Amino acid sequence: MSKLEHPRPQGLLHNAAFSQVVAATGTRTIYTAGQVSIDERGELVGAGDLATQTEQVMRNVGLALAAAGAGFGDVVKITTYTSLRKC
């Protein structure tokens, strides 16, 4: 049976409803939550600026991976969704 780890990375919002990152031991696989451009305080970063939002999202992904002992070189798949409408 696999053991699941739920690291709580510095720099990411801690939310009791979900984990930002989960690491399964055995044949280690790491799953991250869908990341948005929100900082560790829950504040939106780069409102109306896709480039700034993308930088924050990738920073969040990097923090989640690092918390589980991984990096972007270990990533097998990333799915990215964007919206052209103003929110």
N, C-alpha and C positions, 0 to 999 in steps of 0.2 A: 504494500500500500504506500502511495506517495505521501510525503509530508508537505504541507503548504506553508510557506512563509509569507508574511504580510509586512514587509519593511515600511517604515514611515519616513520617507525621505525629507530631509531639510529642504526648504524652498518650494514645496508643493503644499497645497491646501489639504489639510487633514479633515476628512469627511466621514462621519460614522456610517453613512449609508452605503459606501463602497470603498474599495481599496484602489489606490493609484497604481499599485504594482503587486503582483503575486508571483512567487517563485515556487515551482514544484520540484522537489528533490527526487532522486531516482535517476531517471533520464531527465535531467534538469531542463525545464521549459519555463520561460518567463512570459507572463501576460501582463500588459499594462492596460489601464483604463483608457478610454478615449480622452485625449487631452485637448483642452481649449486654452485660449489666451487669458487664463486667470492665474494670478500670482498666489503665493502662500497665504495671503490675507483674504483671498476670495475676491480681489479687485480685478476688473477687466483691464488688460494691458493693450494699448494701441487701438482704441475705439476708432473705427472707420479707416484703419490703416492695415491693409492685408499683409504687407511686409513685416511690420512690427508684431502683428498678431502671430504670424508664422514663426518668427524668431522666438517668441515666448512659448509657443507650442513645442517647438523642437527643444528648447531649454528644458521644458517640463518632461519631455520624453527622455532626454539625457539624464535628468535627475532620477527619474524612476528606474531607468536601466542601471545606473551606478549604484543605487540602493540595493539592487539585487546582484551586484557584482558583475555586471555586463556593460557593454558599450555599443555604440552604433555599428561596430564591426561584427557584432553578434546577431544583428537583426536579420530575420529572414523575410519579413513582410511588413510593410506599412501601407495603410490605406488613408488617403487624405481627401477630405471633403472641404470645398470652399463655397462661398456664396457671393455673388456679385451685387446683391441688393444691400442697401443700407439698412442696418438694424438699429 
